[in-house]
Amino acid sequence: MRLHGLMTTTESVEEKKVNPSASYTHPKQVLVDAALSQDEKVAILREWHYDAVRLQDSAGENMTGGEPDLLQSVSNALLELGVSPAVEADPFPPAKQSVLRRLLNGRSPF
């Protein structure tokens, strides 16, 4: 939609969750977005955190496309909202993993 020569977009929270870096250039912008609830901010930053962890893993394998590493910034933003980045680092923590997955990850199955 164009308004007086300016381009404006109306993105849903779901769109922001799918690709946070397309909506925001820095995680701090999520924190100050007055249109979002606390839970929506956490959800967006959680997805951004998963993306940043995967990007860092890819960088370790020389498979990145030159994207900036924002893991520390996203982690700090989550901390400001009272959410532990350590908990967010693993979308499948051991308690939620199957016995086979725990064995494959070198963890005790029990």
Buried (B, 14 or more C-beta within 10 A) or exposed (E): EEEEEEEEEEEEBEEBBEBBBEBBEEBBEBBEBEEBEEEBBBBBBBBBBBBBBEBEEEEEEEEBEEEEEBBEBBBBBBEBBEBEBEEBBEEEEEEEBEEEEBEEEEEEEE
